[in-house]
Amino acid sequence: MSQRSGFSYFMQGFSLIRTKGIKRFVLIPLMVNLILFSIAFTYLIKQVDIFIATLIDWIPNWLSWLTEWLSYFIWPLALITILLVFSYFFNTLANWIAAPFNGLLAEKIELHLRGKAIESGGWMDLIKDIPRTLGREFTKLLYYIPRAIGYLILFFLLPVVGQVIWFLFTAWMMAIQYCDYAFDNHKVPFPTMRKALQQETGTSIVFGSAVTLFAMVPVINFLVMPVAICGATAMWVEEFQPDLDE
């Protein structure tokens, strides 16, 4: 059983990204996250504005008193929906783009945590790993899509309960997403990785919940990808690899 909480591993990521010799490996995941989230949220907020304006135009004059009320009610609801439903979609796309660099960051963090020298690494090694890392991302996507469809239906059909289920599912997927880089670096099969996380369900869900919540916080959400990779790698070193080696 884990001696540390998933939240503590996530928070450790904030200190690990400042480690000497690590910052250059943090830069590309950070920039991918910054650019993608900025574009995506700007686009979605504009679409919400258009939707609200269109909805208000449909309201007859004798119900004009509803327009202001609807503006105040729909805006927060739309924002919460975007944060809950689309945060993982954006995260997935960002991870597809940055997957080879994320694996490299996990590798360097593991070297640091084991007290080994952090080497610069060659571009050829990075390029060589691209097919494998993208294949692993595709495997995660195949695992995610059918489950997401079912839970998304519940999200819209079951008030409160549906949203809680979706949040827990997103937290689980965040744990899988970020813990998997260290597992994949050691060629651990995807089903074995999932089984390892299931054996530490509480730690994994709490870690994933921390990632999900921080991903909803403006500005901080740009740091979530590299922070989560570092925190998940620390969890691999302390929790998962020793169990797999037994």
C-alpha positions as CSV (number, residue, x, y, z in Angstrom):
1,M,0.0,0.0,0.0
2,S,1.2,3.5,-0.9
3,Q,2.8,5.5,1.9
4,R,2.2,8.8,0.1
5,S,-0.9,10.3,-1.4
6,G,-1.3,10.9,-5.1
7,F,-1.7,14.6,-4.4
8,S,1.8,14.7,-2.8
9,Y,3.3,13.1,-5.9
10,F,1.6,15.7,-8.1
11,M,2.8,18.6,-6.0
12,Q,6.3,17.1,-6.1
13,G,6.2,17.7,-9.8
14,F,6.3,21.5,-9.2
15,S,9.7,21.2,-7.5
16,L,11.0,18.6,-10.0
17,I,10.4,20.8,-13.1
18,R,12.9,23.3,-11.5
19,T,15.6,20.7,-11.2
20,K,19.0,21.7,-12.6
21,G,19.4,20.0,-16.0
22,I,15.7,19.3,-16.4
23,K,14.4,22.7,-17.5
24,R,15.3,22.2,-21.2
25,F,13.3,19.0,-21.3
26,V,10.3,20.8,-19.7
27,L,10.3,23.6,-22.3
28,I,8.7,21.7,-25.3
29,P,5.8,20.1,-23.3
30,L,5.2,23.5,-21.7
31,M,5.1,25.3,-25.0
32,V,2.8,22.7,-26.6
33,N,0.4,23.0,-23.7
34,L,0.5,26.8,-23.7
35,I,-0.2,27.2,-27.4
36,L,-2.8,24.5,-27.7
37,F,-4.8,25.5,-24.6
38,S,-4.7,29.2,-25.6
39,I,-6.1,28.5,-29.1
40,A,-8.7,26.0,-27.9
41,F,-10.1,28.0,-25.0
42,T,-10.2,31.2,-27.1
43,Y,-12.1,29.4,-29.8
44,L,-14.6,27.8,-27.4
45,I,-15.2,31.0,-25.5
46,K,-16.0,32.7,-28.8
47,Q,-18.4,29.9,-29.6
48,V,-20.2,30.3,-26.3
49,D,-20.6,34.0,-27.0
50,I,-22.1,33.2,-30.4
51,F,-24.4,30.6,-28.9
52,I,-25.7,32.9,-26.1
53,A,-26.3,35.8,-28.6
54,T,-28.2,33.4,-30.9
55,L,-30.3,32.0,-28.0
56,I,-31.2,35.5,-26.8
57,D,-32.2,36.5,-30.4
58,W,-34.8,33.7,-30.4
59,I,-36.4,35.0,-27.2
60,P,-39.6,37.0,-28.1
61,N,-39.9,40.6,-26.9
62,W,-42.5,39.8,-24.2
63,L,-39.9,37.6,-22.6
64,S,-37.1,40.1,-22.8
65,W,-36.7,40.1,-19.0
66,L,-35.2,36.6,-19.4
67,T,-32.2,37.7,-21.5
68,E,-30.1,39.1,-18.7
69,W,-31.0,36.1,-16.4
70,L,-30.0,33.7,-19.2
71,S,-26.7,35.5,-19.8
72,Y,-25.7,35.1,-16.1
73,F,-26.9,31.5,-15.9
74,I,-25.6,30.0,-19.2
75,W,-22.1,31.6,-19.0
76,P,-21.0,29.8,-15.8
77,L,-22.8,26.6,-16.9
78,A,-21.0,26.6,-20.3
79,L,-17.7,27.4,-18.7
80,I,-18.0,24.5,-16.2
81,T,-19.0,22.2,-19.1
82,I,-16.0,23.2,-21.2
83,L,-13.7,22.7,-18.2
84,L,-15.1,19.3,-17.3
85,V,-15.8,17.8,-20.7
86,F,-13.1,19.3,-23.0
87,S,-10.1,19.5,-20.6
88,Y,-9.2,15.9,-21.3
89,F,-9.8,16.2,-25.0
90,F,-7.3,19.1,-25.2
91,N,-4.9,17.3,-22.9
92,T,-5.0,14.2,-25.2
93,L,-4.3,16.3,-28.3
94,A,-1.4,18.1,-26.5
95,N,0.0,14.7,-25.4
96,W,-0.2,13.3,-29.0
97,I,1.9,16.3,-30.2
98,A,4.4,16.2,-27.4
99,A,4.5,12.4,-26.7
100,P,8.1,11.8,-27.7
101,F,9.2,14.8,-25.6
102,N,7.1,13.7,-22.6
103,G,8.7,10.3,-22.6
104,L,12.1,12.0,-22.7
105,L,11.2,14.2,-19.8
106,A,10.0,11.1,-17.8
107,E,13.3,9.4,-18.6
108,K,15.4,12.3,-17.4
109,I,13.4,12.8,-14.2
110,E,13.8,9.1,-13.4
111,L,17.6,9.4,-13.8
112,H,17.6,12.4,-11.5
113,L,15.5,10.6,-8.9
114,R,17.8,7.6,-9.0
115,G,20.8,9.9,-8.5
116,K,22.2,9.4,-12.0
117,A,23.7,12.0,-14.3
118,I,21.2,13.7,-16.6
119,E,22.6,13.4,-20.1
120,S,21.6,15.7,-22.9
121,G,20.4,12.9,-25.2
122,G,20.5,12.9,-29.0
123,W,17.8,13.8,-31.5
124,M,18.2,10.5,-33.2
125,D,17.1,8.6,-30.1
126,L,14.1,10.9,-29.9
127,I,13.2,10.4,-33.5
128,K,13.6,6.6,-33.2
129,D,11.1,6.5,-30.4
130,I,8.4,8.5,-32.2
131,P,6.6,5.4,-33.8
132,R,6.5,3.6,-30.5
133,T,5.3,6.6,-28.4
134,L,2.6,7.5,-31.0
135,G,1.5,3.8,-31.1
136,R,1.1,3.9,-27.3
137,E,-0.9,7.1,-27.5
138,F,-3.2,5.4,-30.0
139,T,-3.6,2.4,-27.6
140,K,-4.7,4.8,-24.9
141,L,-7.1,6.5,-27.3
142,L,-8.7,3.1,-28.2
143,Y,-9.1,2.5,-24.4
144,Y,-10.6,5.9,-23.9
145,I,-13.1,6.4,-26.7
146,P,-15.8,3.7,-26.0
147,R,-15.7,4.5,-22.2
148,A,-15.9,8.2,-22.8
149,I,-19.0,7.9,-25.0
150,G,-20.8,6.0,-22.3
151,Y,-19.8,8.3,-19.5
152,L,-20.5,11.4,-21.6
153,I,-24.1,10.2,-22.1
154,L,-24.4,9.8,-18.3
155,F,-22.9,13.3,-17.9
156,F,-25.8,14.9,-19.8
157,L,-28.6,12.5,-18.6
158,L,-27.9,12.3,-14.9
159,P,-27.6,15.7,-13.1
160,V,-24.9,15.8,-10.4
161,V,-24.3,12.0,-10.5
162,G,-23.3,12.1,-14.2
163,Q,-20.9,14.9,-13.6
164,V,-19.3,13.1,-10.6
165,I,-18.9,9.9,-12.7
166,W,-17.3,11.9,-15.6
167,F,-14.9,13.7,-13.2
168,L,-13.8,10.3,-11.7
169,F,-13.4,8.8,-15.2
170,T,-11.3,11.9,-16.3
171,A,-9.2,11.6,-13.2
172,W,-8.5,7.9,-13.9
173,M,-7.6,8.7,-17.5
174,M,-5.3,11.5,-16.4
175,A,-3.5,9.0,-14.1
176,I,-3.2,6.5,-17.0
177,Q,-2.0,9.3,-19.4
178,Y,0.8,10.6,-17.2
179,C,1.9,7.5,-15.4
180,D,2.2,5.6,-18.7
181,Y,5.3,7.5,-19.9
182,A,7.6,5.9,-17.3
183,F,6.0,2.5,-17.8
184,D,6.4,2.8,-21.6
185,N,10.0,3.9,-21.3
186,H,10.6,0.5,-19.6
187,K,8.5,-1.3,-22.3
188,V,5.8,-2.3,-19.8
189,P,2.7,-3.5,-21.7
190,F,-0.4,-1.3,-21.5
191,P,-2.6,-3.9,-19.8
192,T,0.2,-4.5,-17.2
193,M,0.4,-0.7,-16.6
194,R,-3.4,-0.5,-16.0
195,K,-3.4,-3.4,-13.6
196,A,-0.6,-1.7,-11.6
197,L,-2.6,1.5,-11.4
198,Q,-5.7,-0.5,-10.4
199,Q,-3.8,-2.1,-7.5
200,E,-3.1,1.5,-6.3
201,T,-6.6,2.8,-7.2
202,G,-6.8,5.4,-4.4
203,T,-3.4,6.9,-5.1
204,S,-4.0,6.9,-8.9
205,I,-7.4,8.5,-8.6
206,V,-6.2,11.2,-6.2
207,F,-3.3,11.9,-8.5
208,G,-5.5,12.1,-11.5
209,S,-8.0,14.3,-9.6
210,A,-5.2,16.8,-8.8
211,V,-4.2,16.9,-12.5
212,T,-7.8,17.5,-13.5
213,L,-8.4,20.2,-11.0
214,F,-5.2,22.1,-11.7
215,A,-5.9,21.8,-15.4
216,M,-9.0,24.0,-14.8
217,V,-7.0,26.8,-13.1
218,P,-6.0,29.6,-15.5
219,V,-2.2,30.1,-16.0
220,I,-1.4,27.1,-13.8
221,N,-3.0,24.8,-16.4
222,F,-0.1,25.6,-18.7
223,L,2.3,23.9,-16.3
224,V,0.1,20.9,-15.7
225,M,1.6,18.6,-18.4
226,P,5.3,18.8,-17.3
227,V,4.3,18.9,-13.6
228,A,2.1,15.8,-14.0
229,I,4.8,13.9,-15.9
230,C,7.4,14.6,-13.2
231,G,5.0,13.7,-10.4
232,A,3.9,10.5,-12.1
233,T,7.5,9.5,-12.7
234,A,8.2,10.0,-9.0
235,M,5.2,7.7,-8.3
236,W,6.7,5.1,-10.8
237,V,10.0,5.1,-9.0
238,E,8.6,4.8,-5.5
239,E,5.4,2.8,-6.0
240,F,5.1,0.9,-9.2
241,Q,8.5,-0.3,-10.4
242,P,9.4,-1.9,-7.0
243,D,6.1,-3.9,-7.2
244,L,6.7,-5.0,-10.8
245,D,10.3,-6.1,-9.9
246,E,9.1,-8.4,-7.1
